[in-house]
């Protein structure tokens, strides 16, 4: 890696691995780093891609459909409910020159309606069957035993977060 990092979110892409946000010696960072895999599965050099809109550490990163979802974690002020959606460069249309940004993370968006219902840092999160999940974590007052999940639309929206509380 170009610098020491902890509490980063990692996501597998079709051509490599993304390392998003995290914490360095100065606190939460917004950088997004990518390494591509070669034909033998070895990691290549790390390169910088589009940074997050706001720094997040201890978040979850999940690739669902055409988008990278980064949610939860903390910023310099503590746990957050923020959801950031990353967009990738697309393949050029037939007959047009190749898109140099194809497969790269080119933009982050934030839609406050898509945010988690509650702030959660250091939760467990994953993606499966087109849904994104978050379990546990800490809201700053202590550990939580709840689960949230959402099914993003193909247009990249999160219409709602569902909730399941445990005893």
TORPA-4810 file (N, C-alpha, C, O; in nm, 3 decimals):
<nodes>
NODE_1_0.084_-0.119_0.000_0.000_0.000_0.000_0.088_0.125_0.000_0.201_0.121_0.049_X
NODE_2_0.038_0.235_-0.054_0.116_0.359_-0.054_0.138_0.418_0.087_0.231_0.495_0.108_X
NODE_3_0.050_0.382_0.182_0.065_0.430_0.320_0.000_0.331_0.415_-0.085_0.251_0.375_X
NODE_4_0.040_0.337_0.541_-0.021_0.250_0.642_-0.168_0.289_0.658_-0.204_0.406_0.652_X
NODE_5_-0.251_0.188_0.680_-0.394_0.212_0.687_-0.458_0.108_0.777_-0.418_-0.009_0.774_X
NODE_6_-0.557_0.147_0.857_-0.638_0.054_0.934_-0.785_0.088_0.911_-0.817_0.195_0.859_X
NODE_7_-0.873_-0.003_0.950_-1.017_0.018_0.942_-1.066_0.054_0.802_-1.164_0.128_0.788_X
NODE_8_-1.000_0.004_0.698_-1.045_0.027_0.560_-1.152_-0.075_0.523_-1.158_-0.184_0.580_X
NODE_9_-1.234_-0.037_0.429_-1.332_-0.129_0.373_-1.275_-0.185_0.243_-1.217_-0.111_0.164_X
NODE_10_-1.290_-0.314_0.222_-1.239_-0.378_0.101_-1.356_-0.436_0.022_-1.453_-0.486_0.078_X
NODE_11_-1.344_-0.428_-0.110_-1.446_-0.485_-0.198_-1.378_-0.547_-0.319_-1.283_-0.492_-0.374_X
NODE_12_-1.428_-0.662_-0.359_-1.378_-0.732_-0.477_-1.453_-0.680_-0.598_-1.576_-0.668_-0.596_X
NODE_13_-1.379_-0.649_-0.704_-1.438_-0.606_-0.830_-1.409_-0.714_-0.935_-1.330_-0.804_-0.909_X
NODE_14_-1.470_-0.706_-1.052_-1.442_-0.808_-1.154_-1.294_-0.818_-1.195_-1.249_-0.923_-1.239_X
NODE_15_-1.220_-0.708_-1.179_-1.081_-0.710_-1.223_-0.979_-0.686_-1.112_-0.860_-0.673_-1.141_X
NODE_16_-1.023_-0.679_-0.987_-0.927_-0.653_-0.880_-0.989_-0.634_-0.744_-1.090_-0.696_-0.709_X
NODE_17_-0.926_-0.547_-0.667_-0.964_-0.524_-0.529_-0.959_-0.375_-0.500_-0.864_-0.306_-0.539_X
NODE_18_-1.062_-0.324_-0.432_-1.066_-0.184_-0.389_-1.047_-0.177_-0.239_-1.098_-0.261_-0.165_X
NODE_19_-0.974_-0.077_-0.194_-0.956_-0.048_-0.052_-1.007_0.094_-0.032_-0.951_0.189_-0.088_X
NODE_20_-1.112_0.109_0.047_-1.184_0.236_0.055_-1.177_0.292_0.196_-1.202_0.222_0.294_X
NODE_21_-1.143_0.422_0.204_-1.141_0.492_0.331_-1.046_0.428_0.430_-0.942_0.373_0.393_X
NODE_22_-1.082_0.437_0.556_-0.999_0.383_0.662_-0.940_0.495_0.746_-0.989_0.608_0.747_X
NODE_23_-0.834_0.459_0.816_-0.773_0.553_0.910_-0.622_0.545_0.894_-0.565_0.437_0.885_X
NODE_24_-0.556_0.663_0.890_-0.411_0.668_0.897_-0.372_0.740_1.026_-0.458_0.760_1.112_X
NODE_25_-0.248_0.779_1.040_-0.202_0.842_1.164_-0.275_0.973_1.194_-0.280_1.016_1.310_X
NODE_26_-0.332_1.036_1.091_-0.402_1.164_1.110_-0.551_1.149_1.133_-0.618_1.248_1.163_X
NODE_27_-0.607_1.029_1.119_-0.750_1.007_1.137_-0.813_0.946_1.014_-0.743_0.891_0.929_X
NODE_28_-0.948_0.955_1.003_-1.018_0.896_0.888_-0.972_0.959_0.756_-0.943_1.079_0.749_X
NODE_29_-0.966_0.876_0.652_-0.924_0.922_0.520_-1.034_0.893_0.417_-1.120_0.808_0.439_X
NODE_30_-1.027_0.965_0.306_-1.127_0.951_0.201_-1.073_0.880_0.078_-1.145_0.865_-0.020_X
NODE_31_-0.950_0.837_0.080_-0.889_0.780_-0.040_-0.950_0.646_-0.078_-0.997_0.569_0.005_X
NODE_32_-0.948_0.622_-0.208_-0.989_0.493_-0.265_-0.871_0.441_-0.346_-0.821_0.508_-0.436_X
NODE_33_-0.826_0.321_-0.313_-0.713_0.259_-0.381_-0.759_0.133_-0.452_-0.849_0.063_-0.403_X
NODE_34_-0.698_0.104_-0.567_-0.733_-0.017_-0.641_-0.608_-0.090_-0.686_-0.508_-0.029_-0.725_X
NODE_35_-0.615_-0.222_-0.679_-0.513_-0.307_-0.738_-0.583_-0.404_-0.830_-0.690_-0.456_-0.799_X
NODE_36_-0.522_-0.427_-0.944_-0.578_-0.523_-1.039_-0.510_-0.658_-1.021_-0.395_-0.666_-0.977_X
NODE_37_-0.582_-0.762_-1.056_-0.528_-0.898_-1.053_-0.477_-0.935_-1.191_-0.541_-0.905_-1.292_X
NODE_38_-0.360_-1.000_-1.196_-0.312_-1.046_-1.326_-0.371_-1.184_-1.357_-0.454_-1.234_-1.281_X
NODE_39_-0.328_-1.243_-1.467_-0.385_-1.372_-1.511_-0.359_-1.485_-1.412_-0.431_-1.585_-1.413_X
NODE_40_-0.258_-1.471_-1.327_-0.228_-1.574_-1.226_-0.288_-1.540_-1.089_-0.269_-1.614_-0.993_X
NODE_41_-0.362_-1.430_-1.081_-0.425_-1.392_-0.956_-0.338_-1.311_-0.863_-0.375_-1.289_-0.747_X
NODE_42_-0.222_-1.267_-0.910_-0.133_-1.184_-0.828_-0.179_-1.039_-0.832_-0.227_-0.990_-0.934_X
NODE_43_-0.164_-0.971_-0.719_-0.201_-0.830_-0.710_-0.097_-0.744_-0.780_0.023_-0.771_-0.773_X
NODE_44_-0.144_-0.640_-0.849_-0.055_-0.544_-0.913_-0.031_-0.425_-0.822_-0.061_-0.429_-0.703_X
NODE_45_0.024_-0.319_-0.879_0.049_-0.196_-0.804_-0.083_-0.129_-0.767_-0.183_-0.143_-0.837_X
NODE_46_-0.082_-0.058_-0.656_-0.200_0.016_-0.611_-0.206_0.150_-0.683_-0.104_0.217_-0.699_X
NODE_47_-0.325_0.190_-0.725_-0.343_0.322_-0.785_-0.460_0.391_-0.717_-0.549_0.326_-0.663_X
NODE_48_-0.457_0.523_-0.719_-0.565_0.599_-0.656_-0.680_0.615_-0.755_-0.659_0.642_-0.873_X
NODE_49_-0.800_0.599_-0.704_-0.920_0.624_-0.782_-0.996_0.737_-0.712_-0.943_0.799_-0.620_X
NODE_50_-1.117_0.762_-0.753_-1.194_0.875_-0.700_-1.207_0.864_-0.548_-1.253_0.762_-0.498_X
NODE_51_-1.168_0.969_-0.472_-1.182_0.963_-0.326_-1.329_0.976_-0.284_-1.411_1.033_-0.356_X
NODE_52_-1.359_0.922_-0.165_-1.491_0.938_-0.107_-1.526_1.086_-0.095_-1.437_1.171_-0.091_X
NODE_53_-1.654_1.118_-0.089_-1.695_1.257_-0.067_-1.656_1.303_0.073_-1.615_1.417_0.093_X
NODE_54_-1.670_1.213_0.170_-1.627_1.241_0.307_-1.557_1.118_0.362_-1.592_1.005_0.328_X
NODE_55_-1.458_1.140_0.445_-1.379_1.030_0.500_-1.466_0.939_0.587_-1.550_0.987_0.663_X
NODE_56_-1.445_0.808_0.574_-1.513_0.708_0.657_-1.415_0.597_0.690_-1.345_0.548_0.602_X
NODE_57_-1.411_0.558_0.815_-1.328_0.447_0.862_-1.420_0.345_0.929_-1.523_0.381_0.986_X
NODE_58_-1.382_0.217_0.923_-1.462_0.114_0.987_-1.596_0.091_0.919_-1.690_0.043_0.982_X
NODE_59_-1.606_0.125_0.791_-1.730_0.109_0.714_-1.732_-0.029_0.647_-1.637_-0.107_0.660_X
NODE_60_-1.840_-0.057_0.577_-1.853_-0.176_0.495_-1.859_-0.134_0.350_-1.925_-0.035_0.316_X
NODE_61_-1.790_-0.207_0.262_-1.795_-0.181_0.118_-1.846_-0.306_0.049_-1.796_-0.416_0.073_X
NODE_62_-1.947_-0.290_-0.036_-2.009_-0.402_-0.105_-2.038_-0.363_-0.250_-2.092_-0.255_-0.276_X
NODE_63_-2.002_-0.449_-0.341_-2.034_-0.430_-0.482_-2.164_-0.504_-0.511_-2.170_-0.627_-0.502_X
NODE_64_-2.268_-0.428_-0.546_-2.398_-0.485_-0.582_-2.439_-0.420_-0.714_-2.448_-0.298_-0.724_X
NODE_65_-2.462_-0.503_-0.813_-2.498_-0.450_-0.944_-2.383_-0.369_-1.001_-2.269_-0.413_-1.001_X
NODE_66_-2.415_-0.250_-1.049_-2.316_-0.162_-1.110_-2.256_-0.061_-1.012_-2.185_0.030_-1.055_X
NODE_67_-2.283_-0.076_-0.883_-2.242_0.025_-0.787_-2.163_-0.035_-0.670_-2.182_-0.151_-0.632_X
NODE_68_-2.076_0.048_-0.615_-2.006_0.014_-0.491_-2.073_0.092_-0.379_-2.083_0.215_-0.385_X
NODE_69_-2.118_0.022_-0.277_-2.186_0.083_-0.163_-2.092_0.083_-0.044_-2.038_-0.021_-0.007_X
NODE_70_-2.071_0.201_0.016_-1.990_0.214_0.138_-2.083_0.273_0.243_-2.139_0.381_0.224_X
NODE_71_-2.100_0.200_0.355_-2.199_0.244_0.452_-2.153_0.218_0.595_-2.077_0.125_0.623_X
NODE_72_-2.202_0.307_0.685_-2.164_0.297_0.825_-2.022_0.343_0.847_-1.962_0.410_0.762_X
NODE_73_-1.967_0.305_0.962_-1.832_0.345_0.996_-1.833_0.470_1.081_-1.932_0.501_1.149_X
NODE_74_-1.721_0.542_1.077_-1.711_0.663_1.156_-1.630_0.768_1.081_-1.551_0.736_0.992_X
NODE_75_-1.651_0.893_1.119_-1.569_1.002_1.068_-1.495_1.061_1.188_-1.488_0.996_1.292_X
NODE_76_-1.440_1.178_1.176_-1.363_1.238_1.285_-1.448_1.266_1.409_-1.393_1.284_1.518_X
NODE_77_-1.581_1.270_1.394_-1.671_1.301_1.506_-1.736_1.179_1.569_-1.806_1.192_1.669_X
NODE_78_-1.714_1.059_1.512_-1.772_0.937_1.568_-1.852_0.860_1.466_-1.839_0.885_1.346_X
NODE_79_-1.936_0.764_1.512_-2.014_0.679_1.422_-2.106_0.760_1.330_-2.159_0.864_1.368_X
NODE_80_-2.122_0.708_1.207_-2.207_0.775_1.107_-2.309_0.677_1.050_-2.292_0.555_1.057_X
NODE_81_-2.414_0.732_0.993_-2.514_0.652_0.921_-2.501_0.671_0.771_-2.587_0.625_0.695_X
NODE_82_-2.397_0.736_0.728_-2.377_0.774_0.588_-2.363_0.654_0.495_-2.298_0.555_0.527_X
NODE_83_-2.426_0.667_0.378_-2.412_0.572_0.269_-2.357_0.649_0.149_-2.416_0.749_0.107_X
NODE_84_-2.245_0.603_0.095_-2.188_0.662_-0.026_-2.193_0.557_-0.136_-2.161_0.440_-0.115_X
NODE_85_-2.235_0.601_-0.255_-2.249_0.510_-0.367_-2.146_0.545_-0.474_-2.143_0.657_-0.524_X
NODE_86_-2.062_0.447_-0.508_-1.960_0.467_-0.610_-2.007_0.418_-0.745_-2.072_0.315_-0.756_X
NODE_87_-1.972_0.494_-0.849_-2.008_0.461_-0.986_-1.881_0.432_-1.066_-1.780_0.501_-1.050_X
NODE_88_-1.887_0.332_-1.151_-1.773_0.290_-1.232_-1.786_0.341_-1.375_-1.897_0.358_-1.426_X
NODE_89_-1.670_0.365_-1.439_-1.669_0.399_-1.580_-1.715_0.281_-1.663_-1.678_0.167_-1.636_X
NODE_90_-1.794_0.308_-1.764_-1.854_0.202_-1.845_-1.774_0.179_-1.973_-1.695_0.263_-2.016_X
NODE_91_-1.797_0.064_-2.032_-1.737_0.032_-2.161_-1.793_0.128_-2.266_-1.912_0.160_-2.263_X
NODE_92_-1.709_0.172_-2.357_-1.754_0.261_-2.464_-1.852_0.189_-2.555_-1.843_0.068_-2.577_X
NODE_93_-1.945_0.264_-2.607_-2.042_0.207_-2.702_-1.969_0.162_-2.829_-1.864_0.216_-2.864_X
NODE_94_-2.027_0.065_-2.894_-1.966_0.010_-3.015_-1.941_0.121_-3.116_-2.027_0.205_-3.142_X
NODE_95_-1.820_0.121_-3.174_-1.783_0.220_-3.273_-1.717_0.344_-3.216_-1.664_0.426_-3.291_X
NODE_96_-1.719_0.359_-3.084_-1.654_0.473_-3.020_-1.518_0.432_-2.966_-1.494_0.314_-2.942_X
NODE_97_-1.429_0.528_-2.945_-1.298_0.495_-2.886_-1.316_0.435_-2.747_-1.415_0.462_-2.679_X
NODE_98_-1.220_0.355_-2.706_-1.226_0.291_-2.572_-1.233_0.399_-2.464_-1.170_0.504_-2.475_X
NODE_99_-1.310_0.372_-2.360_-1.321_0.463_-2.246_-1.201_0.438_-2.154_-1.189_0.328_-2.100_X
NODE_100_-1.112_0.536_-2.135_-0.996_0.514_-2.048_-1.035_0.492_-1.901_-0.955_0.443_-1.822_X
NODE_101_-1.159_0.529_-1.865_-1.206_0.511_-1.727_-1.288_0.384_-1.708_-1.347_0.363_-1.602_X
NODE_102_-1.294_0.299_-1.811_-1.372_0.176_-1.799_-1.324_0.093_-1.680_-1.205_0.063_-1.669_X
NODE_103_-1.417_0.057_-1.592_-1.385_-0.025_-1.476_-1.328_0.051_-1.358_-1.311_-0.006_-1.251_X
NODE_104_-1.299_0.180_-1.375_-1.247_0.261_-1.264_-1.362_0.322_-1.186_-1.469_0.348_-1.241_X
NODE_105_-1.339_0.345_-1.060_-1.437_0.414_-0.976_-1.423_0.563_-1.008_-1.322_0.625_-0.975_X
NODE_106_-1.525_0.621_-1.071_-1.512_0.757_-1.122_-1.592_0.862_-1.044_-1.567_0.981_-1.060_X
NODE_107_-1.687_0.820_-0.961_-1.770_0.918_-0.892_-1.832_0.857_-0.766_-1.864_0.738_-0.763_X
NODE_108_-1.847_0.939_-0.664_-1.921_0.902_-0.543_-2.042_0.993_-0.532_-2.034_1.112_-0.563_X
NODE_109_-2.153_0.938_-0.487_-2.275_1.015_-0.464_-2.326_0.985_-0.324_-2.304_0.877_-0.269_X
NODE_110_-2.394_1.084_-0.267_-2.459_1.068_-0.138_-2.603_1.115_-0.153_-2.629_1.224_-0.205_X
NODE_111_-2.695_1.033_-0.107_-2.836_1.067_-0.106_-2.883_1.044_0.037_-2.891_0.929_0.081_X
NODE_112_-2.914_1.149_0.110_-2.949_1.135_0.252_-3.067_1.041_0.276_-3.078_0.982_0.383_X
NODE_113_-3.155_1.024_0.177_-3.267_0.930_0.193_-3.219_0.785_0.196_-3.291_0.697_0.242_X
NODE_114_-3.096_0.760_0.147_-3.043_0.624_0.144_-2.962_0.590_0.268_-2.919_0.475_0.284_X
NODE_115_-2.940_0.687_0.357_-2.858_0.662_0.476_-2.920_0.557_0.567_-3.041_0.536_0.568_X
NODE_116_-2.832_0.491_0.643_-2.879_0.395_0.744_-2.973_0.465_0.841_-2.959_0.586_0.863_X
NODE_117_-3.068_0.394_0.901_-3.157_0.455_1.000_-3.085_0.499_1.127_-3.134_0.585_1.200_X
NODE_118_-2.968_0.439_1.154_-2.892_0.472_1.275_-2.744_0.464_1.244_-2.701_0.387_1.158_X
NODE_119_-2.665_0.544_1.314_-2.520_0.540_1.298_-2.464_0.408_1.350_-2.506_0.359_1.455_X
NODE_120_-2.371_0.350_1.275_-2.307_0.225_1.317_-2.163_0.223_1.269_-2.135_0.237_1.150_X
NODE_121_-2.072_0.204_1.363_-1.930_0.188_1.332_-1.887_0.046_1.365_-1.939_-0.016_1.458_X
NODE_122_-1.792_-0.005_1.288_-1.733_-0.137_1.310_-1.836_-0.249_1.317_-1.825_-0.341_1.399_X
NODE_123_-1.936_-0.240_1.232_-2.037_-0.345_1.222_-1.988_-0.451_1.123_-1.890_-0.430_1.052_X
NODE_124_-2.057_-0.563_1.120_-2.032_-0.663_1.017_-2.126_-0.634_0.901_-2.244_-0.607_0.921_X
NODE_125_-2.074_-0.638_0.781_-2.156_-0.610_0.665_-2.118_-0.697_0.548_-2.004_-0.743_0.539_X
NODE_126_-2.213_-0.719_0.458_-2.188_-0.801_0.341_-2.298_-0.776_0.239_-2.399_-0.711_0.268_X
NODE_127_-2.277_-0.829_0.120_-2.377_-0.825_0.015_-2.410_-0.968_-0.029_-2.321_-1.052_-0.037_X
NODE_128_-2.537_-0.994_-0.056_-2.579_-1.126_-0.104_-2.713_-1.112_-0.173_-2.801_-1.040_-0.127_X
NODE_129_-2.728_-1.183_-0.284_-2.855_-1.189_-0.356_-2.913_-1.051_-0.387_-3.035_-1.031_-0.383_X
NODE_130_-2.826_-0.955_-0.418_-2.870_-0.822_-0.456_-2.903_-0.730_-0.339_-2.952_-0.619_-0.361_X
NODE_131_-2.879_-0.774_-0.217_-2.908_-0.692_-0.099_-2.779_-0.658_-0.025_-2.678_-0.728_-0.038_X
NODE_132_-2.784_-0.550_0.053_-2.672_-0.513_0.139_-2.718_-0.526_0.285_-2.831_-0.492_0.319_X
NODE_133_-2.628_-0.576_0.368_-2.660_-0.608_0.507_-2.561_-0.542_0.602_-2.446_-0.517_0.567_X
NODE_134_-2.609_-0.513_0.723_-2.524_-0.461_0.831_-2.578_-0.518_0.962_-2.697_-0.509_0.991_X
NODE_135_-2.488_-0.576_1.041_-2.528_-0.636_1.169_-2.436_-0.584_1.279_-2.315_-0.574_1.262_X
NODE_136_-2.497_-0.552_1.391_-2.420_-0.513_1.509_-2.360_-0.375_1.494_-2.421_-0.284_1.439_X
NODE_137_-2.238_-0.362_1.545_-2.170_-0.234_1.542_-2.193_-0.156_1.669_-2.248_-0.206_1.767_X
NODE_138_-2.149_-0.033_1.665_-2.153_0.054_1.781_-2.202_0.191_1.736_-2.157_0.242_1.633_X
NODE_139_-2.294_0.250_1.811_-2.344_0.384_1.777_-2.279_0.492_1.861_-2.323_0.607_1.857_X
NODE_140_-2.177_0.458_1.935_-2.110_0.554_2.023_-2.150_0.538_2.168_-2.081_0.587_2.258_X
NODE_141_-2.262_0.468_2.192_-2.307_0.445_2.330_-2.285_0.301_2.373_-2.312_0.265_2.487_X
NODE_142_-2.235_0.218_2.281_-2.209_0.079_2.312_-2.251_-0.013_2.199_-2.312_0.032_2.102_X
NODE_143_-2.220_-0.142_2.210_-2.254_-0.239_2.105_-2.404_-0.251_2.086_-2.482_-0.238_2.180_X
NODE_144_-2.443_-0.278_1.962_-2.583_-0.295_1.925_-2.604_-0.435_1.868_-2.514_-0.492_1.806_X
NODE_145_-2.722_-0.490_1.890_-2.753_-0.625_1.843_-2.869_-0.618_1.745_-2.972_-0.682_1.766_X
NODE_146_-2.853_-0.542_1.639_-2.958_-0.524_1.540_-2.903_-0.556_1.402_-2.782_-0.558_1.379_X
NODE_147_-2.995_-0.581_1.311_-2.960_-0.604_1.171_-3.041_-0.511_1.083_-3.161_-0.493_1.103_X
NODE_148_-2.972_-0.452_0.986_-3.037_-0.369_0.885_-3.005_-0.430_0.749_-2.897_-0.484_0.730_X
NODE_149_-3.100_-0.421_0.654_-3.072_-0.464_0.518_-3.156_-0.383_0.422_-3.264_-0.333_0.455_X
NODE_150_-3.103_-0.370_0.299_-3.170_-0.294_0.195_-3.145_-0.363_0.061_-3.045_-0.433_0.043_X
NODE_151_-3.238_-0.342_-0.031_-3.224_-0.394_-0.167_-3.216_-0.274_-0.260_-3.318_-0.213_-0.293_X
NODE_152_-3.094_-0.239_-0.304_-3.080_-0.126_-0.396_-3.149_-0.155_-0.529_-3.154_-0.270_-0.574_X
NODE_153_-3.202_-0.051_-0.590_-3.263_-0.065_-0.722_-3.153_-0.069_-0.829_-3.038_-0.034_-0.801_X
NODE_154_-3.189_-0.111_-0.948_-3.091_-0.113_-1.057_-3.048_0.028_-1.096_-2.944_0.046_-1.159_X
NODE_155_-3.127_0.129_-1.058_-3.092_0.269_-1.084_-2.997_0.324_-0.977_-2.952_0.438_-0.987_X
NODE_156_-2.965_0.242_-0.876_-2.871_0.285_-0.773_-2.933_0.360_-0.657_-2.866_0.441_-0.592_X
NODE_157_-3.059_0.334_-0.629_-3.127_0.396_-0.515_-3.149_0.293_-0.405_-3.161_0.174_-0.432_X
NODE_158_-3.155_0.341_-0.281_-3.193_0.257_-0.167_-3.329_0.309_-0.121_-3.336_0.410_-0.051_X
NODE_159_-3.438_0.240_-0.159_-3.571_0.289_-0.124_-3.603_0.281_0.024_-3.679_0.363_0.076_X
NODE_160_-3.546_0.182_0.093_-3.570_0.171_0.236_-3.471_0.073_0.299_-3.417_-0.015_0.232_X
NODE_161_-3.449_0.091_0.428_-3.372_-0.005_0.508_-3.470_-0.081_0.596_-3.553_-0.020_0.663_X
NODE_162_-3.461_-0.211_0.595_-3.542_-0.293_0.683_-3.463_-0.320_0.810_-3.340_-0.310_0.809_X
NODE_163_-3.531_-0.353_0.918_-3.467_-0.364_1.048_-3.516_-0.488_1.122_-3.634_-0.521_1.119_X
NODE_164_-3.424_-0.554_1.188_-3.456_-0.667_1.274_-3.378_-0.651_1.404_-3.255_-0.647_1.402_X
NODE_165_-3.449_-0.641_1.515_-3.383_-0.630_1.645_-3.380_-0.764_1.714_-3.471_-0.845_1.700_X
NODE_166_-3.274_-0.788_1.789_-3.260_-0.912_1.865_-3.253_-0.879_2.013_-3.224_-0.766_2.052_X
NODE_167_-3.281_-0.978_2.094_-3.270_-0.959_2.240_-3.128_-0.971_2.286_-3.099_-0.958_2.405_X
</nodes>
